[in-house]
Amino acid sequence: MVAFLDRAPLLPGHTLVITREHIETLEDIPAALLGPFFGVVQRVSRAFGPALGAEGTLVAINTRISQSVPHVHAHVVPRRKGDRLFSTGAPPMLWVRRTYQDGEAEAIAAKLRAALG
């Protein structure tokens, strides 16, 4: 498994977890890889607290619909109360991508690597 920062994050620290071997969708992951895949998702989720001060996480996996890359990947997004990821009106969810400022992604990646040990 590989984890790396999304180049257009929902919130700073938004990480993608992917399989090394090509697997198109979550439904196609062999049973033997499900544990390792979600194990990495869980490790990244746990690292967000100490590394970035996150209070929680959002984990999302698209299967075919809105799956812009035909390779299974989980979005692991650090959350904080009041982060405005979800709107109060319609539509109920805002999936607004942002960009990192110069050096910001590198600093976040370093904090996450340290927290992951």
Sine and cosine of phi, psi and omega as CSV:
sin_phi,cos_phi,sin_psi,cos_psi,sin_omega,cos_omega
0.00,0.00,0.46,-0.89,0.01,-1.00
-0.72,-0.69,0.63,-0.78,0.08,-1.00
-0.79,-0.61,0.68,-0.73,0.01,-1.00
-0.44,-0.90,0.37,-0.93,0.01,-1.00
-0.93,0.37,0.66,-0.75,0.11,-0.99
-0.93,0.38,0.68,-0.73,-0.03,-1.00
-0.95,0.31,-0.32,0.95,0.03,-1.00
-0.75,-0.66,0.97,0.22,-0.17,-0.99
-0.96,0.29,0.48,-0.88,0.18,-0.98
-0.94,0.35,-0.69,0.73,0.07,-1.00
-0.63,-0.78,0.45,-0.89,0.00,-1.00
-0.82,0.57,0.77,-0.64,-0.02,-1.00
0.98,-0.22,-0.17,0.99,0.03,-1.00
-0.76,0.65,0.88,-0.48,-0.11,-0.99
-0.88,-0.47,0.59,-0.81,0.11,-0.99
-0.96,-0.27,0.70,-0.71,0.12,-0.99
-0.91,-0.41,0.80,-0.60,-0.03,-1.00
-0.75,-0.66,0.30,-0.95,0.13,-0.99
-1.00,0.09,0.52,-0.86,0.06,-1.00
-0.94,0.34,-0.67,0.75,0.02,-1.00
-0.99,0.13,0.51,-0.86,-0.03,-1.00
-0.94,0.33,0.87,-0.49,0.10,-0.99
-0.70,-0.71,0.81,-0.59,-0.15,-0.99
-0.95,0.30,-0.73,0.68,-0.07,-1.00
-0.70,-0.72,0.23,-0.97,0.08,-1.00
-0.82,0.57,-0.63,0.78,-0.02,-1.00
-0.90,0.44,-0.36,0.93,-0.05,-1.00
-1.00,-0.06,-0.12,0.99,-0.03,-1.00
-0.92,0.38,0.80,-0.60,0.08,-1.00
-0.88,0.47,0.54,-0.84,-0.03,-1.00
-0.80,0.61,-0.60,0.80,-0.03,-1.00
-0.91,0.42,-0.36,0.93,-0.01,-1.00
-0.99,-0.13,-0.21,0.98,-0.02,-1.00
-0.87,0.49,-0.73,0.68,0.01,-1.00
-0.87,0.50,-0.78,0.62,0.03,-1.00
-0.87,0.49,-0.64,0.77,0.00,-1.00
-0.88,0.48,-0.81,0.59,-0.02,-1.00
-0.95,0.31,-0.36,0.93,0.13,-0.99
-0.90,0.44,-0.66,0.75,0.04,-1.00
-0.93,0.36,-0.66,0.75,0.07,-1.00
-0.83,0.56,-0.72,0.70,-0.01,-1.00
-0.90,0.43,-0.68,0.74,0.02,-1.00
-0.88,0.48,-0.69,0.73,0.02,-1.00
-0.90,0.44,-0.71,0.70,0.02,-1.00
-0.84,0.54,-0.71,0.71,0.02,-1.00
-0.90,0.43,-0.56,0.83,-0.04,-1.00
-0.94,0.34,-0.41,0.91,-0.05,-1.00
-0.87,0.49,-0.58,0.82,0.00,-1.00
-0.88,0.47,-0.90,0.44,-0.03,-1.00
-0.91,0.40,-0.55,0.84,-0.07,-1.00
-0.98,0.20,-0.65,0.76,-0.17,-0.99
-0.82,-0.57,0.01,1.00,-0.02,-1.00
0.96,0.29,0.37,0.93,-0.01,-1.00
-0.94,0.34,0.54,-0.84,0.04,-1.00
-0.99,-0.11,-0.23,0.97,-0.01,-1.00
-0.12,-0.99,-0.16,-0.99,0.00,-1.00
-0.58,-0.82,0.34,-0.94,0.21,-0.98
-0.90,-0.43,0.76,-0.65,0.11,-0.99
-0.87,-0.49,0.81,-0.58,-0.03,-1.00
-0.69,-0.73,0.63,-0.78,0.07,-1.00
-0.70,-0.71,0.87,-0.50,0.10,-0.99
-1.00,0.00,0.60,-0.80,0.07,-1.00
-0.83,-0.55,0.96,-0.28,-0.02,-1.00
0.93,0.36,-0.90,0.43,0.00,-1.00
-0.94,0.33,0.82,-0.58,-0.04,-1.00
0.91,0.42,0.21,0.98,0.08,-1.00
-1.00,0.01,1.00,-0.01,-0.13,-0.99
-0.93,0.36,-0.38,0.92,0.05,-1.00
-0.88,-0.48,0.83,-0.56,-0.05,-1.00
-0.98,0.20,0.84,0.55,0.06,-1.00
-0.56,-0.83,0.78,-0.63,-0.07,-1.00
-0.83,0.55,0.72,-0.69,0.05,-1.00
-0.43,-0.90,0.59,-0.81,0.06,-1.00
-0.95,-0.31,0.72,-0.70,0.12,-0.99
-1.00,0.00,0.83,-0.56,0.06,-1.00
-0.88,-0.48,0.91,-0.40,-0.16,-0.99
-0.87,-0.49,0.82,-0.57,0.05,-1.00
-0.94,0.35,0.65,-0.76,-0.04,-1.00
-0.83,-0.55,0.49,-0.87,0.12,-0.99
-0.65,-0.76,0.54,-0.84,0.07,-1.00
-0.83,0.55,0.69,-0.73,0.02,-1.00
0.98,0.19,0.21,0.98,-0.04,-1.00
-0.97,0.25,-0.13,0.99,0.09,-1.00
0.89,0.46,0.41,0.91,0.07,-1.00
-0.91,0.42,-0.62,0.79,0.04,-1.00
-0.97,-0.26,0.70,-0.72,0.01,-1.00
-1.00,0.05,0.24,-0.97,0.05,-1.00
-1.00,-0.09,-0.19,0.98,0.00,-1.00
-0.93,-0.36,-0.25,-0.97,0.02,-1.00
-1.00,-0.06,0.64,-0.77,-0.13,0.99
-0.94,0.34,0.40,-0.92,-0.14,-0.99
-0.95,0.30,-0.30,0.95,-0.04,-1.00
-0.82,-0.57,0.73,-0.68,0.10,-1.00
-0.98,-0.21,0.86,-0.52,0.03,-1.00
-0.93,-0.38,0.91,0.42,-0.08,-1.00
-1.00,-0.06,0.87,-0.49,0.01,-1.00
-0.99,0.14,0.53,-0.85,0.02,-1.00
-0.84,-0.55,0.02,-1.00,0.12,-0.99
-0.82,-0.57,0.47,-0.88,0.07,-1.00
-0.99,0.14,0.56,-0.83,0.15,-0.99
-0.97,0.22,0.28,-0.96,0.01,-1.00
-0.81,0.58,0.81,-0.59,0.05,-1.00
0.99,0.14,-0.22,0.98,-0.07,-1.00
-0.91,0.41,-0.73,0.68,-0.01,-1.00
-0.88,0.47,-0.67,0.75,0.00,-1.00
-0.89,0.46,-0.66,0.75,0.01,-1.00
-0.91,0.42,-0.67,0.74,0.02,-1.00
-0.91,0.41,-0.70,0.72,0.01,-1.00
-0.87,0.50,-0.64,0.77,0.01,-1.00
-0.90,0.43,-0.66,0.75,0.03,-1.00
-0.90,0.43,-0.66,0.75,0.00,-1.00
-0.92,0.39,-0.68,0.73,0.03,-1.00
-0.86,0.51,-0.67,0.74,0.01,-1.00
-0.90,0.43,-0.67,0.75,-0.01,-1.00
-0.93,0.36,-0.53,0.85,0.00,-1.00
-0.98,0.20,-0.31,0.95,0.05,-1.00
0.92,0.38,0.00,0.00,0.00,0.00
